[in-house]
């Protein structure tokens, strides 16, 4: 699914030569840096760097990887991804599997004022609390959010920042592919999204990686309206690859009022005084 050679090629193409101290003129036809320029700036031979991009050189040293990361302008997430791709084991590794512990599910149920989810590295929701179900208009357990965003939700659907969401999803899946290169379910998901979404294909080809940590997450709920929430991701302290995701609102904000209204819905997704059902916007 992911490889060192492809990642190096895409990162090289985005570097501004002038920022690297290389004079340019109108005759230059190469996008980004040339292979020989990366090699020179990194202090490695041109032949060795060419073999890296062709997948014919294995196990580059830490010093070489650090030099390449510097020249290519990689951020912390991309740097870690580069090192993982270079250190991928030759033998197949098992992908994280399993269900969340019962104790963790009890903690999830104790979160009653904001939506909360447990999600794995494939972006499968393995559990969600009551407000998460009301936010999505369905039981979120079993929902794959990548599939939901690219194949099930229109640009004007649940996700108010749909384009940004697509960037985040592809960046996360690229990162997951580097961590779990032998995961058949992840490979199948990437194939499905590539077949079903032209935007996914274009973004996947860019090989950008993004870590899920925290930030703004805006939803457009059919009854509650716009919910501008803050997402926090908490990696679980085991080898499951799962994260607890909590969506909160600033105090005394319209989003906080919106969450109160969301919580007032019946479990079937209706406003008690009006009897309206919550349905997906697709």
FITI-237012 format. One line per field, with one value per residue (C-alpha): x, y, z; residue number from 1. Coordinates in nm, 3 decimals, padded with zeros to 5 digits. Layout:
<rs>
X X_... .
Y Y_... .
Z Z_... .
num NUM_... .
</rs>
This chain:
<rs>
X 00.000_00.279_00.650_00.959_01.030_00.690_00.701_01.042_00.924_00.615_00.804_01.080_00.827_00.684_01.012_01.068_01.420_01.478_01.404_01.678_01.923_01.909_01.888_01.598_01.497_01.217_01.388_01.349_01.085_01.116_00.855_01.039_01.394_01.584_01.715_02.075_01.990_01.838_02.142_02.386_02.198_02.167_02.532_02.469_02.572_02.334_02.343_02.239_01.952_01.829_01.828_01.626_01.362_01.357_01.313_01.647_01.826_01.720_01.777_01.920_02.099_01.945_02.186_02.074_01.706_01.756_01.942_01.666_01.400_01.585_01.627_01.268_01.132_00.942_00.742_00.747_00.466_00.623_00.967_00.827_00.649_00.973_01.158_00.877_00.874_01.250_01.230_00.936_01.009_01.050_00.818_00.444_00.319_-00.020_-00.252_-00.420_-00.754_-00.996_-01.277_-01.250_-01.233_-01.555_-01.403_-01.339_-01.697_-01.814_-01.600_-01.753_-02.104_-02.007_-01.946_-02.300_-02.274_-02.067_-02.031_-01.755_-01.632_-01.374_-01.212_-00.944_-00.663_-00.891_-01.133_-01.389_-01.606_-01.597_-01.816_-01.995_-02.197_-02.557_-02.474_-02.250_-02.548_-02.769_-02.502_-02.474_-02.846_-02.767_-02.587_-02.225_-02.082_-01.961_-01.951_-01.632_-01.590_-01.360_-01.623_-01.894_-01.714_-01.610_-01.889_-02.199_-02.197_-02.232_-02.025_-02.324_-02.398_-02.309_-01.951_-01.950_-01.577_-01.602_-01.292_-01.074_-01.219_-01.114_-00.757_-00.746_-00.890_-00.645_-00.353_-00.449_-00.499_-00.159_-00.003_-00.188_-00.071_00.289_00.236_00.036_00.154_00.021_-00.334_-00.567_-00.876_-00.700_-00.579_-00.933_-01.071_-00.815_-00.905_-01.278_-01.231_-01.002_-01.262_-01.552_-01.408_-01.206_-01.111_-00.977_-00.762_-00.612_-00.540_-00.398_-00.154_-00.010_00.111_00.049_00.042_-00.142_-00.168_-00.507_-00.458_-00.696_-00.864_-01.186_-01.455_-01.775_-02.096_-02.418_-02.696_-03.041_-03.224_-02.966_-02.788_-02.419_-02.210_-01.855_-01.689_-01.338_-01.202_-00.950_-00.794_-00.664_-00.453_-00.540_-00.254_-00.229_-00.136_-00.488_-00.431_-00.760_-00.831_-01.094_-01.233_-01.424_-01.609_-01.664_-01.787_-01.654_-01.851_-02.145_-02.107_-02.374_-02.220_-02.273_-02.640_-02.653_-02.518_-02.784_-03.049_-02.892_-02.903_-03.272_-03.361_-03.523_-03.309_-03.509_-03.389_-03.700_-03.763_-04.016_-04.230_-04.237_-04.190_-03.937_-03.704_-03.332_-03.219_-02.894_-02.859_-02.778 .
Y 00.000_00.241_00.247_00.450_00.511_00.663_00.879_01.021_01.103_01.291_01.483_01.579_01.719_01.968_02.132_02.485_02.485_02.851_02.774_02.512_02.767_02.641_02.910_02.863_03.014_02.983_02.689_02.462_02.199_01.979_02.023_02.046_01.919_01.694_01.363_01.478_01.795_01.595_01.369_01.663_01.847_01.528_01.430_01.095_00.976_01.030_00.657_00.566_00.815_00.696_00.339_00.458_00.609_00.295_00.072_-00.103_00.020_-00.108_-00.011_00.342_00.464_00.696_00.969_00.938_00.944_01.250_01.428_01.345_01.466_01.795_01.852_01.754_01.978_01.702_01.781_01.558_01.332_01.293_01.229_00.945_00.805_00.813_00.618_00.358_00.305_00.254_00.006_-00.206_-00.569_-00.827_-01.068_-01.003_-00.848_-00.890_-00.590_-00.474_-00.643_-00.697_-00.529_-00.252_-00.369_-00.372_-00.123_00.118_00.086_00.178_00.491_00.574_00.548_00.788_01.061_01.194_01.562_01.539_01.291_01.034_00.747_00.470_00.436_00.204_00.274_00.191_00.462_00.200_00.311_00.022_00.195_00.524_00.689_00.811_01.160_01.017_00.817_01.127_01.327_01.070_00.990_00.619_00.370_00.462_00.121_-00.044_00.284_00.348_00.724_00.729_00.547_00.769_01.089_00.990_00.759_00.831_01.203_01.479_01.794_01.962_01.672_01.613_01.738_02.118_02.125_01.838_01.921_01.953_01.627_01.449_01.577_01.458_01.115_01.045_01.172_00.942_00.638_00.700_00.708_00.390_00.218_00.292_00.149_-00.156_-00.244_-00.602_-00.519_-00.672_-00.491_-00.156_-00.237_-00.337_-00.009_00.195_00.003_00.060_00.433_00.460_00.293_00.498_00.847_01.049_01.295_01.012_00.888_01.233_01.289_00.938_00.995_01.295_01.064_01.327_01.199_01.352_01.251_01.262_01.469_01.759_02.052_02.206_01.972_02.122_01.927_02.030_01.847_01.840_01.944_02.113_02.305_02.395_02.246_02.386_02.143_02.072_01.721_01.559_01.221_01.002_00.705_00.405_00.260_-00.076_-00.216_-00.204_00.106_00.246_00.601_00.761_01.065_01.330_01.622_01.918_02.276_02.598_02.714_02.945_02.901_02.832_02.486_02.416_02.512_02.286_01.992_02.049_02.041_01.727_01.562_01.647_01.432_01.096_00.791_00.742_01.081_01.292_01.623_01.541_01.847_01.815_01.448_01.505_01.221_01.265_01.112_01.109_01.392_01.148 .
Z 00.000_00.085_00.006_00.070_-00.298_-00.368_-00.058_-00.152_-00.504_-00.388_-00.117_-00.363_-00.610_-00.359_-00.249_-00.380_-00.532_-00.445_-00.078_-00.094_-00.234_-00.593_-00.866_-01.109_-01.441_-01.694_-01.863_-01.562_-01.631_-01.320_-01.047_-00.717_-00.679_-00.917_-00.784_-00.809_-00.616_-00.329_-00.327_-00.321_-00.046_00.160_00.128_-00.046_-00.389_-00.681_-00.758_-00.403_-00.396_-00.737_-00.603_-00.302_-00.530_-00.742_-00.439_-00.499_-00.186_00.155_00.517_00.480_00.790_01.049_00.936_00.574_00.670_00.890_00.608_00.360_00.604_00.642_00.269_00.190_00.467_00.646_00.957_01.265_01.140_00.795_00.948_01.161_00.855_00.655_00.925_00.949_00.572_00.574_00.863_00.747_00.840_00.567_00.746_00.758_01.080_01.242_01.234_01.555_01.613_01.894_02.079_02.336_02.694_02.897_03.140_02.853_02.734_03.082_03.068_02.729_02.874_03.154_02.894_02.868_02.772_02.453_02.163_02.212_01.995_01.999_01.657_01.520_01.272_00.976_01.095_01.192_01.485_01.733_01.994_02.051_02.324_02.302_02.174_01.903_01.778_01.779_01.597_01.318_01.315_01.351_01.570_01.492_01.584_01.265_01.073_00.878_00.881_00.576_00.370_00.520_00.420_00.068_-00.048_00.160_00.244_-00.013_00.020_00.184_00.418_00.781_00.753_00.731_00.643_00.397_00.193_00.504_00.636_00.319_00.357_00.718_00.632_00.349_00.556_00.842_00.618_00.455_00.801_00.900_00.581_00.678_01.026_00.911_00.559_00.580_00.690_00.425_00.553_00.531_00.179_00.080_00.218_00.024_-00.292_-00.238_-00.182_-00.484_-00.705_-00.571_-00.531_-00.780_-00.505_-00.291_-00.581_-00.633_-00.264_-00.216_-00.502_-00.315_-00.034_00.236_00.594_00.890_01.253_01.425_01.738_01.801_01.631_01.505_01.374_01.232_01.170_00.999_01.186_01.017_01.337_01.557_01.281_01.272_01.552_01.567_01.804_01.927_01.875_02.107_02.025_02.307_02.203_02.419_02.627_02.451_02.112_01.971_01.758_01.892_02.002_02.219_02.034_02.228_02.067_02.302_02.277_02.436_02.741_02.671_02.295_02.031_01.994_02.365_02.324_02.019_02.216_02.483_02.211_02.065_02.407_02.439_02.139_02.203_02.138_01.820_01.702_01.764_01.931_02.203_02.145_01.767_01.694_01.416_01.323_01.279_00.952_00.760_00.512_00.233 .
num 1_2_3_4_5_6_7_8_9_10_11_12_13_14_15_16_17_18_19_20_21_22_23_24_25_26_27_28_29_30_31_32_33_34_35_36_37_38_39_40_41_42_43_44_45_46_47_48_49_50_51_52_53_54_55_56_57_58_59_60_61_62_63_64_65_66_67_68_69_70_71_72_73_74_75_76_77_78_79_80_81_82_83_84_85_86_87_88_89_90_91_92_93_94_95_96_97_98_99_100_101_102_103_104_105_106_107_108_109_110_111_112_113_114_115_116_117_118_119_120_121_122_123_124_125_126_127_128_129_130_131_132_133_134_135_136_137_138_139_140_141_142_143_144_145_146_147_148_149_150_151_152_153_154_155_156_157_158_159_160_161_162_163_164_165_166_167_168_169_170_171_172_173_174_175_176_177_178_179_180_181_182_183_184_185_186_187_188_189_190_191_192_193_194_195_196_197_198_199_200_201_202_203_204_205_206_207_208_209_210_211_212_213_214_215_216_217_218_219_220_221_222_223_224_225_226_227_228_229_230_231_232_233_234_235_236_237_238_239_240_241_242_243_244_245_246_247_248_249_250_251_252_253_254_255_256_257_258_259_260_261_262_263_264_265_266_267_268_269_270_271_272_273_274_275_276_277_278_279_280_281_282 .
</rs>
